[in-house]
Amino acid sequence: MSVLIDTPIWSLALRRKSVQLNGVERGLVDEWKALIRNGNARLAGIVRQEVLSGIKGSRDFEKVREHLAAFEDLECGAPDHERAASFFNSCRSKGVTPTSFDMLICSLATRHRLDILTADADFRRYAEIIPIALHRVSGA
């Protein structure tokens, strides 16, 4: 099954040194690697933007950009943004204030029938309110 990989996972894998990762983070990066090896990793354009944002040096930016270039962005259009707004409103009505980026990721995952691999605990709260599925790390 294909999985939409969220920003924190790409950042752990592409922007941090493996010696800086704790055990949980290493497990997430190992899962990311396995999904890529199996051809099951998917990327959203908004995630590409988030991963590339804030990289200080142009050399580091180009290195990460080149890694991401191997992945096509999921198709995204007006219905995805409308669903994201609806998801946002549903979460807000339950006392959870999400980010617009997160809701677009959830919308894309829903439309493309993808689980989401993330290290962002907010997604567990979203999953209690909106119809998203979170990918479980193998062996976890």
N, C-alpha and C positions, 0 to 999 in steps of 0.2 A: 504494500500500500504506500502511496506517495504521501509525503508529509511536508507541510509548509513550515519552513524553519524561520523562527522569529529572530529579531535583531540581536538579543543578548547571546545567542548561540554562535552566530556568525562572528560577533565581536570577540567572544572567548577564543574561537578557533583561529581567527585571522589577525586579531589585534593584540593578543596577549601571548606571552611566552609560556610554554607548557610548564616550566618550573614554577611559574607564578600561580598555577591552578591548584585548588584543593581537590580532594577526592571526588566530590560531587561534580565539580566543574569538569574534571578529567573524564568522568563518565558521560557527561553531556557531549563533550567534544568527540569521544569515541563513538557515540551514537550518531553524531553528525557525519563522521567519517564513514560509518557503515551505510548510512542512508545515501551518501554520495556514491560510494562504491557500487551499491545496488541499483543506482539510477532512480532513487526514490526521493531525492531532496528537491524541493520546489522553492522558488524565490519570488517574492512580491516586490514590485518597483518601490513601494514605500519603505520596505526593509532595506533594499539596496541604498536608498537615499539616507536612511538612518545610519547604516553601517559606515558609509563614507563621510558623513557629517562629523566634523570635529577632529579629523585627522590633521595633525599640525604640519608635518613635512610633506612636500610634494612627492618625494621618493616613496614614502610610506603609503600615501594616497594612491599612487600608481600601482604599487604592489597589490594592495587590497582590491583596487578596481579591476586589475587583470585577473585575479582569482574569481571575482564575481562575474566577469565577462563570459565565463563558461556556462552561465545559467541564463535562460530566457525568463523574462518577467511574466508572471501570470497575467492573462488578459484582465483588464479592469476598465469598467465603464460607468455610466450614470447609474444603472441599477445597483451596482456595488456600493456607490457612495450613498445612495438612498437607503439601502439596507443598513449600512454602517450608521447612518443617522438614527434609524429606527432602533438599532441595537443600543446606541448611546442613550436614547430616550428611555428604553426599557431598563437599562442599568441605573440611570439617574432616578427613575421612579422607585427603585428598590434601595436607594441610599448609597449607591456605588457611583463614583465619578470617574469614568474612564477617560483615556485620551482618544482623540479623533484617530490618531495613527493606529492604536490598538483595535479600535472598532472597524477600521478598514481591513486590517489583517483578519479579523474574525469574519467579516463579510466575505472576503475572498476565499477563506478556508471553507466557509459554508457553501458558497456557489460551486467551488471546484471539488467539493466533497473530500476535503483533506483534513487530517488531524494536524494539530499545531504542536511543534516542539519548541518549548520556551523555558527560560529560567526565571521568568517574570511571574511572581506569585499572584499578581492581579488577575491573571488569566484563570486561575482556579475560582476566583469570585465571579468572573464573567460567566464561566461554565455553569454556574448555579442559576443563571438568569437567562442566558441566551443559548441557542442550540449549536454549541461548538464542542468539538472533541479534542482532548489533549492527548498527545502521543506519550506513551509511557516508555521510559528508557529500558531497553532489554536488560533483564537481570535485576531491575530495581523493584 
